[in-house]
Amino acid sequence: MIDKELLDILICPKCKGNIKLHSNEKYIICTNCNLAYYIDENMPIMLIDKAVSIEEAEKGK
């Protein structure tokens, strides 16, 4: 699981909005942009071109 302190300081790189942990805990999501950023070994990959839609993240449960 991703560290809560890290989660508290991260923002969406696209809109600079707030993010939250997805319910499957494999993604960090931005509901403003409808983007999901994959978490690899407890480190989120916060690159816009690597993000997927929240719907795609749902499929990857």
Secondary structure, DSSP 8 states (H G I E B T S, - for coil): ---HHHHHH---TTT----EE-TTSSEEEETTTTEEEEEETTEE---GGG-EEHHHHHHT-
